Amino acid sequence: MSAFQKFRHMFGSAAVVSMVLFPAIAQESVAELQAKFDRENNSVRKAKLLVKLGDAQFEESRRAGKAGDNNAVDATMEKYRDNVRAALDALKKQHPDAEKHSNGYRQIEMQVKQGIREVEDSMLAAPPAYKPPLQLVRQDLITMDDEMIRLLFPLRPAPVKPAAPPEEKQP
């Protein structure tokens, strides 16, 4: 067997093994990420973990949707929403001034934008009976996104302009 054939044989075997094991690894990864997320006490690290966990949950949801398991899609998206809420509540508790301490808030805000798109995509593919829970999740995510925008960019009163001196009348 030539060196090329040995390489091709080893590479082909590795590719087959990785394709067979990938779903199990991805599934385990969501569980591991969820466990890390649940244990994390630092709100900024929790927000950064949410990005990884959310991406894994989106992938899990897409796979469930392709398999026709709409209950799993709903459950995954609801868990994602609950994770966003937990991360946001932790940030508000540890860093109430989002404008000065925006790390964490920015990561969640970008992740939630992606989450809204993922839920909308799931709603398009879901049968009518499965859409109401997804609509609730979508609305909750939009509400949290709006809250984060207000926290990051609070409204400020307009600067007060000094009053113009009264004009003198010409005789």
C-alpha positions in Angstrom: 0.0 0.0 0.0 1.4 3.4 -1.0 1.8 6.3 1.4 -1.1 8.1 -0.3 -3.4 5.1 0.0 -2.5 4.7 3.7 -3.3 8.4 4.2 -6.5 8.2 2.3 -7.6 5.1 4.3 -6.8 6.7 7.6 -8.5 10.0 6.6 -11.5 8.2 5.4 -11.8 6.2 8.6 -11.5 9.3 10.7 -14.1 11.1 8.7 -16.6 8.2 9.1 -15.9 8.0 12.8 -16.4 11.7 13.3 -19.6 11.8 11.3 -21.0 8.9 13.5 -19.9 10.5 16.8 -20.6 14.1 16.0 -24.3 14.1 17.0 -23.5 12.5 20.3 -20.7 14.9 20.9 -22.9 17.9 20.0 -25.7 16.6 22.3 -23.2 16.1 25.1 -21.8 19.5 24.5 -25.2 21.2 25.0 -25.6 19.3 28.3 -22.1 20.2 29.4 -22.5 23.9 28.4 -25.8 24.0 30.2 -24.2 22.6 33.4 -21.3 25.2 33.2 -23.8 27.9 32.6 -26.0 26.9 35.6 -22.9 26.7 37.9 -21.4 30.0 36.8 -21.6 32.8 39.4 -19.8 35.6 37.5 -22.4 37.3 35.4 -20.0 38.4 32.6 -18.6 34.9 32.2 -22.2 33.6 32.3 -23.1 36.0 29.5 -20.1 34.7 27.5 -21.1 31.1 28.1 -24.6 32.0 26.9 -23.2 32.7 23.5 -21.7 29.3 23.2 -24.7 27.6 24.8 -27.1 29.5 22.6 -25.3 28.5 19.4 -25.4 24.8 20.5 -29.1 25.1 21.4 -29.8 26.6 17.9 -28.1 23.7 16.3 -30.0 21.3 18.4 -33.2 23.0 17.6 -32.5 22.9 13.8 -31.7 19.2 14.0 -35.0 18.5 15.9 -36.9 20.6 13.3 -35.4 18.6 10.5 -36.4 15.4 12.2 -39.9 16.7 12.7 -39.7 16.8 16.5 -41.5 20.1 17.1 -41.9 19.5 20.8 -38.1 19.4 21.1 -37.8 22.6 19.1 -40.3 24.4 21.5 -38.5 23.0 24.6 -35.1 24.0 23.3 -36.2 27.6 22.4 -38.0 28.0 25.8 -34.8 26.8 27.6 -32.8 29.3 25.5 -35.2 32.1 26.6 -34.9 31.1 30.2 -31.1 31.1 29.9 -31.1 34.6 28.5 -33.3 35.8 31.3 -31.0 34.2 33.9 -27.9 35.8 32.4 -29.6 39.2 32.1 -30.8 39.1 35.7 -27.4 38.1 36.9 -25.8 41.0 35.0 -28.4 43.5 36.3 -27.7 42.3 39.8 -23.8 42.4 39.6 -23.4 45.3 37.2 -26.5 47.5 37.3 -24.9 50.3 35.3 -24.8 48.8 31.9 -23.6 52.0 30.3 -20.4 51.9 32.3 -20.0 48.1 32.5 -21.3 47.0 29.1 -19.2 43.8 29.0 -21.7 41.0 29.1 -24.7 43.1 28.1 -23.2 43.5 24.6 -22.7 39.7 24.2 -26.2 38.9 25.4 -27.7 41.6 23.2 -26.0 40.3 20.0 -26.9 36.7 21.0 -30.6 37.7 21.5 -30.7 39.2 18.1 -29.6 35.9 16.7 -32.0 34.1 18.9 -35.0 36.1 17.6 -34.0 35.2 14.1 -33.7 31.5 15.0 -37.1 31.5 16.7 -38.6 33.2 13.6 -37.1 30.6 11.3 -38.5 27.9 13.6 -41.9 29.5 13.5 -41.9 29.5 9.7 -41.2 25.7 9.6 -43.5 24.8 12.5 -47.0 23.4 12.1 -49.7 25.8 13.3 -50.2 24.0 16.6 -46.6 24.6 17.6 -46.4 28.3 16.7 -48.0 29.9 19.9 -45.2 28.8 22.3 -42.6 30.0 19.8 -44.5 33.3 19.4 -44.3 33.8 23.2 -40.6 33.0 23.2 -40.1 35.5 20.4 -42.0 38.2 22.2 -40.0 37.6 25.5 -36.7 37.8 23.6 -37.8 41.1 21.9 -38.8 42.5 25.3 -35.4 41.5 26.8 -33.6 43.0 23.8 -35.4 46.3 24.2 -34.6 46.3 27.9 -30.9 45.8 27.1 -30.9 48.6 24.6 -32.4 50.9 27.2 -29.8 49.8 29.8 -26.9 50.2 27.4 -28.1 53.5 25.9 -30.2 55.4 28.5 -32.1 58.4 27.3 -30.6 61.7 28.4 -32.5 64.9 28.7 -31.7 67.4 25.9 -29.2 70.0 26.9 -31.0 73.2 28.0 -30.1 76.1 25.7 -29.7 79.5 27.4 -32.6 81.8 26.7 -31.9 84.4 24.0 -31.8 87.9 25.3 -34.9 89.9 24.5 -34.7 92.0 21.4 -34.7 95.7 21.9 -37.3 97.6 20.0 -36.1 100.4 17.8 -37.9 103.8 18.3 
